[in-house]
Amino acid sequence: MNITRRNFLQAALAMPIGASLAHFEALAAPARGQIKITAIKVLQTADTGTIVRIETDAGLVGYGPCHGSGPFAREVIKEVEGGRGSNTGLGLVGKDPLAIKVHFHNLFYAYAQRDRRVRVLSGIDIALWDLAGKILNVPVSKLLGGNFREEIPLYSHCGHTGNFWSKEEWRDRAKELVDYPSGFKAFKVDLNDALGVTARQFVPSLGPLEVRQVQLCYDLARESFGPDIDIIVHGHNELDLPSAIQVAAAVEHIKPLYFEDPLAPLYSDSWLALRRTTRIPLLTGEDIELLEGALPFIQNQAVDCLQPDLIDSGGITAVKMIADLASAYRMPISLHNVSGLLLNMASQQVAAAVHNCPRMECSRGSDKPKAAASNAPVIANGKMKVSTLPGLGLDLDLDYLKANLAPGETWWG
């Protein structure tokens, strides 16, 4: 048989999902066919984001975070469940919630002509895993094969206010970050702050003056943080290739942990060109969708680490597939995670169960979420403790959520 790009992609997509979910399929087998999904609902809150809720005839429910407004997410789910023509029968209501592999295929691949609305469908996938953990009475990390770590090393963010070329302000800024009670040992410092501009709203071609400004900012950051705190040079996919090469050269001597998102998010040979010019580890991936978005980065070894986001990249199922394929190439992943309680709890479960996930992102204040009735994330010494409760380990304060609905929302839509 002639190997075409399409044949190869189909094979690449088929192999990881079978391997990734084999452990789960074995655990779930005795309980298959005993419970049915009765409804998929959405709730947009004022400060906890938009939440997907999957209900069953057994009274068990699963929750997952998604992006977009409540009305938008409900419209996406209505399309999934509506089923017309060749799309008939692909919905989840009335189906076994433990058939995650089938649901994943139907959500993301069975009807490829339609807009996949990944950031909503990912929330459904995450909620299915939460529900599966509750049905089988184990945390999601155990469904994914078991824990490689009980605590997840974290990196966080530098604020965006003040003068980023002032030694005095950098001294105070670094002290505030290092003294923060969570004990983070690594911080992103945004490239746009080093340039004194708004992210994504500047000309992507830098001249010598701008490059010197960037170098001064990161020199002061390294001096202020000292040698024991890691620094991530954080772009937002703004730069053109010549500018990215210049920035990498200007900051290489401070030994950044990563140069994140220097180029446009989709794969191009520009990533390889940058890779060949610098020894700084390159990180990207928060905007990649599904395995095919990650595939060229992995195959071409174009970056040193991938950073998928559970909501942006296709849920727990897709990110586990991405991680497993990356592992075959000895490439680590580092989960992108800046979206609140539900994504924190889901990300920690995946990071615990993925061998090649040495760290994940985390916002300051993540251990004090108002929507958690109990079992809030525990963060100390720069690490998040992995929950051992069933599913994602969520214990949502439903009274708080009900009192803090987004304008125009009704309780569960």
C-alpha positions as CSV (number, residue, x, y, z in Angstrom):
1,M,0.0,0.0,0.0
2,N,1.3,3.5,-0.8
3,I,1.8,5.6,2.3
4,T,0.0,8.9,1.8
5,R,-0.1,11.8,4.2
6,R,-3.8,11.0,4.9
7,N,-3.0,7.3,5.6
8,F,-0.2,8.3,7.9
9,L,-2.4,10.8,9.8
10,Q,-5.1,8.2,10.2
11,A,-2.6,5.7,11.6
12,A,-1.1,8.3,13.9
13,L,-4.6,9.2,15.2
14,A,-5.7,5.6,15.6
15,M,-2.7,4.2,17.5
16,P,-2.4,6.7,20.4
17,I,-6.1,6.6,21.4
18,G,-6.1,2.8,21.8
19,A,-2.9,2.8,23.8
20,S,-3.8,5.9,25.8
21,L,-7.2,4.5,27.0
22,A,-6.4,0.8,27.3
23,H,-6.1,1.0,31.1
24,F,-9.4,2.9,31.4
25,E,-11.2,0.5,29.1
26,A,-10.2,-2.4,31.3
27,L,-11.3,-0.7,34.5
28,A,-14.6,0.4,33.0
29,A,-15.6,-2.9,31.4
30,P,-17.5,-4.3,34.4
31,A,-19.6,-1.2,34.7
32,R,-20.3,-0.6,31.0
33,G,-24.0,-0.4,29.9
34,Q,-25.4,0.2,33.4
35,I,-25.8,4.0,33.4
36,K,-27.1,6.4,30.7
37,I,-26.6,10.1,30.1
38,T,-29.8,12.0,30.6
39,A,-28.8,15.6,29.9
40,I,-25.9,17.9,29.1
41,K,-26.3,21.4,30.6
42,V,-24.2,24.5,30.8
43,L,-23.9,27.3,33.4
44,Q,-22.0,30.5,33.0
45,T,-20.9,32.1,36.2
46,A,-19.6,35.5,37.0
47,D,-16.2,34.4,38.3
48,T,-15.8,30.6,37.9
49,G,-16.2,30.5,34.1
50,T,-18.5,28.4,32.0
51,I,-19.2,24.9,33.3
52,V,-20.5,21.8,31.5
53,R,-22.6,19.4,33.6
54,I,-23.4,15.9,32.4
55,E,-26.3,14.2,34.2
56,T,-27.2,10.5,34.4
57,D,-30.1,8.3,35.4
58,A,-28.0,7.1,38.3
59,G,-28.0,10.5,39.9
60,L,-24.2,10.9,39.3
61,V,-23.0,14.1,37.5
62,G,-19.8,15.1,35.9
63,Y,-18.4,18.6,35.5
64,G,-16.0,20.1,33.0
65,P,-14.8,23.7,32.2
66,C,-15.2,25.2,28.8
67,H,-14.7,28.6,27.1
68,G,-17.3,30.8,25.6
69,S,-20.6,32.2,27.0
70,G,-23.4,30.1,28.3
71,P,-25.6,30.8,25.3
72,F,-22.8,29.9,22.9
73,A,-21.9,26.7,24.7
74,R,-25.6,25.7,24.8
75,E,-25.9,26.3,21.0
76,V,-22.9,24.1,20.4
77,I,-24.4,21.3,22.5
78,K,-27.7,21.7,20.8
79,E,-26.0,21.1,17.5
80,V,-24.2,18.0,18.8
81,E,-27.4,16.6,20.2
82,G,-29.8,17.7,17.4
83,G,-28.6,15.3,14.8
84,R,-29.7,15.9,11.3
85,G,-28.9,13.8,8.2
86,S,-25.5,12.0,8.5
87,N,-25.1,13.6,11.9
88,T,-28.0,11.7,13.4
89,G,-27.1,9.4,16.3
90,L,-23.8,11.2,17.3
91,G,-25.2,12.8,20.4
92,L,-24.5,11.6,24.0
93,V,-27.9,11.7,25.6
94,G,-29.2,8.2,26.1
95,K,-25.7,6.7,25.8
96,D,-23.3,5.0,28.2
97,P,-21.0,7.7,29.8
98,L,-18.2,5.2,30.0
99,A,-17.9,5.0,26.2
100,I,-15.5,7.9,26.2
101,K,-13.5,6.7,23.2
102,V,-16.6,6.5,21.1
103,H,-17.9,9.9,22.3
104,F,-14.5,11.5,21.7
105,H,-14.6,10.3,18.1
106,N,-18.2,11.4,17.5
107,L,-17.6,14.8,19.0
108,F,-14.4,15.7,17.2
109,Y,-14.1,13.5,14.1
110,A,-17.3,11.8,13.0
111,Y,-18.7,14.9,11.3
112,A,-15.6,16.8,10.3
113,Q,-17.5,19.1,8.0
114,R,-18.9,21.1,10.8
115,D,-17.1,23.6,13.0
116,R,-15.8,21.5,15.9
117,R,-16.1,24.3,18.5
118,V,-13.3,22.6,20.3
119,R,-13.4,24.8,23.4
120,V,-16.9,23.7,24.3
121,L,-16.6,20.0,23.2
122,S,-13.4,19.8,25.3
123,G,-15.6,20.6,28.4
124,I,-17.9,17.7,27.6
125,D,-14.9,15.4,27.3
126,I,-13.5,16.6,30.7
127,A,-17.0,16.2,32.3
128,L,-17.1,12.6,31.0
129,W,-13.9,11.8,32.7
130,D,-15.1,13.4,35.9
131,L,-18.3,11.3,35.7
132,A,-16.3,8.1,34.9
133,G,-14.2,8.6,38.0
134,K,-17.3,9.0,40.1
135,I,-18.9,5.9,38.6
136,L,-15.8,3.8,39.2
137,N,-15.0,5.5,42.5
138,V,-11.4,6.5,41.6
139,P,-9.6,9.7,40.6
140,V,-9.1,10.4,36.9
141,S,-5.4,10.0,37.3
142,K,-6.0,6.3,38.2
143,L,-8.2,5.9,35.1
144,L,-5.4,7.2,33.0
145,G,-3.0,4.5,34.3
146,G,-1.9,5.7,37.7
147,N,0.2,8.4,39.3
148,F,3.8,9.1,38.4
149,R,3.8,12.0,41.0
150,E,1.7,13.0,43.9
151,E,2.7,16.7,43.6
152,I,2.9,18.8,40.4
153,P,5.7,21.4,40.1
154,L,4.3,24.7,39.0
155,Y,5.2,27.9,37.3
156,S,3.3,31.2,37.6
157,H,3.2,34.7,36.2
158,C,4.8,38.1,36.7
159,G,2.4,41.0,36.9
160,H,2.2,43.6,34.2
161,T,2.4,46.9,36.1
162,G,5.4,49.2,36.6
163,N,8.7,50.0,34.9
164,F,10.4,46.9,33.5
165,W,13.7,48.7,32.9
166,S,14.1,49.9,36.6
167,K,16.5,48.0,38.8
168,E,14.7,49.2,41.9
169,E,11.3,48.2,40.7
170,W,12.6,44.8,39.6
171,R,14.0,44.2,43.0
172,D,10.7,44.9,44.7
173,R,8.8,42.9,42.0
174,A,10.9,39.8,42.4
175,K,10.7,39.9,46.2
176,E,6.9,40.1,46.0
177,L,6.8,37.1,43.7
178,V,9.4,35.0,45.5
179,D,7.8,35.7,48.9
180,Y,4.3,34.7,47.7
181,P,3.0,32.0,50.1
182,S,2.6,29.3,47.4
183,G,6.4,29.2,47.0
184,F,6.6,29.3,43.1
185,K,10.0,28.6,41.8
186,A,9.5,29.8,38.2
187,F,7.7,32.8,36.6
188,K,6.7,34.0,33.2
189,V,7.9,37.5,32.3
190,D,6.0,38.8,29.3
191,L,7.8,40.0,26.2
192,N,5.3,42.9,25.7
193,D,6.1,44.2,29.2
194,A,9.8,44.1,28.3
195,L,9.0,46.2,25.3
196,G,6.5,48.5,27.1
197,V,3.7,47.8,24.7
198,T,0.3,46.0,24.8
199,A,0.4,42.3,23.9
200,R,-0.5,41.5,20.3
201,Q,-0.8,45.2,19.5
202,F,2.6,46.1,18.1
203,V,4.6,45.7,15.0
204,P,6.2,42.2,15.1
205,S,9.5,43.3,13.5
206,L,11.9,44.5,16.3
207,G,14.9,46.8,15.7
208,P,18.2,47.1,17.7
209,L,16.7,49.6,20.2
210,E,13.7,47.2,21.0
211,V,16.0,44.3,21.3
212,R,18.2,46.2,23.8
213,Q,15.1,47.0,25.8
214,V,14.2,43.3,25.9
215,Q,17.7,42.4,27.0
216,L,17.8,45.0,29.8
217,C,14.4,43.8,31.2
218,Y,15.5,40.2,31.4
219,D,19.0,41.0,32.7
220,L,17.3,42.9,35.6
221,A,14.9,40.0,36.1
222,R,17.7,37.5,36.4
223,E,19.7,39.8,38.7
224,S,16.7,40.4,40.9
225,F,15.4,36.8,41.1
226,G,18.9,35.3,41.5
227,P,20.0,31.9,40.2
228,D,17.4,29.7,42.0
229,I,14.3,31.0,40.3
230,D,13.5,30.0,36.7
231,I,12.4,32.6,34.2
232,I,10.2,32.0,31.1
233,V,10.4,34.5,28.3
234,H,6.7,34.7,27.4
235,G,5.6,35.8,24.0
236,H,2.0,35.8,22.6
237,N,2.8,34.5,19.1
238,E,3.6,38.0,17.9
239,L,7.1,38.0,16.5
240,D,8.3,37.4,13.0
241,L,11.2,35.0,12.6
242,P,14.1,37.5,12.4
243,S,12.9,39.2,15.6
244,A,12.4,35.9,17.4
245,I,16.0,35.0,16.5
246,Q,17.2,38.3,17.9
247,V,15.3,38.0,21.1
248,A,16.5,34.5,21.7
249,A,20.1,35.7,21.2
250,A,19.5,38.6,23.6
251,V,18.2,36.5,26.5
252,E,20.1,33.2,26.0
253,H,22.7,34.2,28.6
254,I,20.2,34.4,31.4
255,K,19.4,30.7,30.8
256,P,15.6,30.9,30.5
257,L,13.5,27.8,31.4
258,Y,11.6,28.4,28.1
259,F,11.1,30.8,25.2
260,E,7.3,30.5,25.0
261,D,5.1,31.2,21.9
262,P,7.6,33.4,20.0
263,L,6.0,32.7,16.6
264,A,2.5,32.3,15.1
265,P,0.8,29.3,16.8
266,L,0.3,27.0,13.8
267,Y,3.3,24.9,12.6
268,S,5.5,26.3,9.9
269,D,9.1,25.8,9.0
270,S,9.9,29.0,10.8
271,W,9.8,27.0,14.0
272,L,12.5,24.8,12.7
273,A,14.6,27.8,11.6
274,L,14.3,29.3,15.1
275,R,15.1,25.9,16.7
276,R,18.4,25.7,14.7
277,T,19.6,29.1,15.9
278,T,19.1,28.9,19.7
279,R,19.9,26.7,22.6
280,I,17.0,28.1,24.6
281,P,14.2,25.5,25.1
282,L,11.2,26.4,22.9
283,L,7.7,26.0,24.3
284,T,4.4,26.3,22.5
285,G,1.0,24.6,22.1
286,E,-1.8,26.3,24.1
287,D,-3.6,27.0,20.9
288,I,-3.1,23.7,19.1
289,E,-6.2,21.6,18.5
290,L,-6.2,17.8,18.8
291,L,-3.4,15.5,17.9
292,E,-3.1,16.7,14.3
293,G,-2.3,20.2,15.6
294,A,0.5,18.8,17.7
295,L,1.7,16.2,15.2
296,P,4.1,18.4,13.0
297,F,5.7,19.9,16.1
298,I,6.4,16.5,17.4
299,Q,7.5,14.8,14.2
300,N,9.8,17.6,13.3
301,Q,11.2,18.1,16.8
302,A,10.5,21.8,16.2
303,V,10.1,22.7,19.9
304,D,11.5,21.3,23.1
305,C,8.2,21.1,25.0
306,L,4.6,21.2,24.0
307,Q,2.0,23.1,26.2
308,P,-1.5,21.8,25.4
309,D,-4.5,23.2,27.2
310,L,-7.2,20.8,28.2
311,I,-9.9,23.2,27.0
312,D,-8.2,24.4,23.9
313,S,-6.7,21.1,22.7
314,G,-9.6,18.6,22.9
315,G,-10.1,17.7,26.5
316,I,-8.4,15.0,28.6
317,T,-8.7,12.4,25.9
318,A,-6.9,14.5,23.2
319,V,-4.2,15.8,25.6
320,K,-3.4,12.2,26.8
321,M,-3.0,11.2,23.1
322,I,-0.7,14.2,22.5
323,A,1.3,13.4,25.6
324,D,1.7,9.7,24.7
325,L,2.9,10.5,21.1
326,A,5.2,13.2,22.4
327,S,6.6,10.7,24.9
328,A,7.5,8.3,22.0
329,Y,9.7,11.1,20.7
330,R,11.1,11.8,24.2
331,M,9.4,15.2,24.2
332,P,7.9,16.6,27.4
333,I,4.6,18.4,27.7
334,S,3.8,21.2,30.2
335,L,0.1,21.9,30.7
336,H,-1.2,25.4,30.0
337,N,-3.5,26.2,32.8
338,V,-4.8,29.7,33.7
339,S,-8.5,29.2,33.9
340,G,-9.7,28.6,37.4
341,L,-10.9,25.8,39.8
342,L,-12.2,23.3,37.3
343,L,-9.2,23.5,34.9
344,N,-6.8,23.3,37.8
345,M,-8.3,20.2,39.2
346,A,-8.5,18.5,35.7
347,S,-4.9,19.6,34.8
348,Q,-3.5,18.2,38.1
349,Q,-5.1,14.8,37.4
350,V,-3.6,14.6,33.9
351,A,-0.2,15.9,34.9
352,A,0.0,13.3,37.7
353,A,-0.7,10.4,35.2
354,V,1.5,11.5,32.4
355,H,5.2,10.5,32.7
356,N,6.5,13.2,30.4
357,C,4.8,16.1,32.2
358,P,7.4,17.6,34.5
359,R,5.4,20.8,35.4
360,M,2.3,22.8,34.7
361,E,1.2,26.4,34.7
362,C,-0.8,27.9,37.6
363,S,-2.1,31.3,38.5
364,R,-1.4,32.9,41.9
365,G,-4.5,32.5,44.2
366,S,-5.5,29.2,42.7
367,D,-5.6,27.6,46.1
368,K,-8.3,30.0,47.3
369,P,-11.2,29.5,44.8
370,K,-14.5,30.8,46.1
371,A,-16.5,28.1,44.2
372,A,-14.9,25.2,46.2
373,A,-16.9,24.0,49.1
374,S,-14.0,21.8,50.2
375,N,-11.0,20.1,48.5
376,A,-9.6,23.3,47.0
377,P,-6.2,22.9,45.3
378,V,-3.4,22.6,47.9
379,I,-0.2,24.5,46.8
380,A,3.0,24.6,48.9
381,N,6.7,25.0,47.9
382,G,5.7,25.6,44.3
383,K,3.9,22.3,43.9
384,M,0.2,21.3,43.8
385,K,-0.9,18.3,45.7
386,V,-2.9,15.8,43.6
387,S,-6.4,15.0,44.8
388,T,-7.3,11.4,45.6
389,L,-11.1,11.9,45.5
390,P,-13.1,10.3,42.7
391,G,-13.2,12.0,39.3
392,L,-11.6,15.4,39.2
393,G,-11.9,15.7,43.0
394,L,-14.3,18.6,42.7
395,D,-16.6,19.7,45.6
396,L,-18.4,22.6,44.1
397,D,-20.2,25.1,46.3
398,L,-23.5,25.1,44.4
399,D,-25.0,27.8,46.6
400,Y,-22.1,30.1,45.7
401,L,-22.4,29.3,42.0
402,K,-26.1,30.0,42.1
403,A,-25.5,33.3,43.8
404,N,-22.9,34.3,41.2
405,L,-24.5,33.6,37.8
406,A,-23.4,35.6,34.8
407,P,-26.0,38.3,33.7
408,G,-28.9,36.7,32.0
409,E,-28.1,33.1,33.1
410,T,-30.6,30.8,34.8
411,W,-29.6,27.9,37.0
412,W,-28.1,25.3,34.6
413,G,-29.5,27.1,31.6
